C-alpha cells in the first residue's frame, strides 16, 4: 500500500487543495463467516465500525480494489466477489482532516475467502464478525444501508443503483 502522499487520492488532494470537494471511486465488501455473521472493521481514522472499503488506485479494477481493501484492513484474502450495488447518491462527507468527498462505491459480496483475521492493521484498530441483529454501537450508516440492500438483492431484488 502506498503512503497517503503517494496514493492517487493523496496526489489529487495535493493538486486540488484542501477546500475542493473531490469525487472518489472505490469499493466496499460484505464478508460473512459460516454462521452468517458479518465482518466489520473499526477504522483507525475515526473510530467508527465499517465494512472493509476504500478508494481505487490507478490501474485497478473495482474488483481488485475490493479484494485489496479486504486484505489491507483484515488480512483475509477474498477469492471471489459478486457486485450487488453502486452508491453514488451525491452525499458529500467530510473526513477527520476536513477534506470533503463525494464517494462512488461498488458494494460486493465476498463469496469465498481464506486466511486468519487480523484484528489490528495500519488502517484498523479492531475487526470482528457480528450477528446482523447485534452490530456494534458506532457502526456507520453505510453498514446498515449496505446490509439492507444485500438482503433485498439476495431475496431477488435487482442490482441497486443509488
Secondary structure, DSSP 8 states (H G I E B T S, - for coil): ---GGGSHHHHHHHHH-SSS-EEEEEEEEE-B-TT--EEEEEETTT--EE-EEEE--TT--HHHHHHHHHHHHHS-EEEEEEEEEEE----EEE-TTS-EEEEEEEEEEEEEEES---S--SSEEEEEEE-GGG--TTB-HHHHHHHHHHHHHHTT---EE-
